[in-house]
Amino acid sequence: NYVYISNPSTVSTEYFTVGIGDAGAGTPTETEEIGRLYAGDWMFIPWTAAADEDIIVTPSVATKIVVEYVVFS
């Protein structure tokens, strides 16, 4: 499996923190940050889709930001 994640924002101060770990019941716990996606950035990563390896995307601001993603399996 592979995951493509993109930040289509054009505002340079808006970014997403991307991590892998256990999201639990919607509240991330025991996560490891793997990177940040600033405006116009994207990443393509392998993913095992295990029960305890959720991909967590956290925005840098409280306002609405769009994140685009695709899972290839």
Secondary structure, 3 states (H helix, E strand, C coil): CEEEEECCCCCCCCEEEEEEEECCCCCCEEEEEEEEEECCCEEEEECCCCCCCEEEEEECCCCCCCCEEEEEC
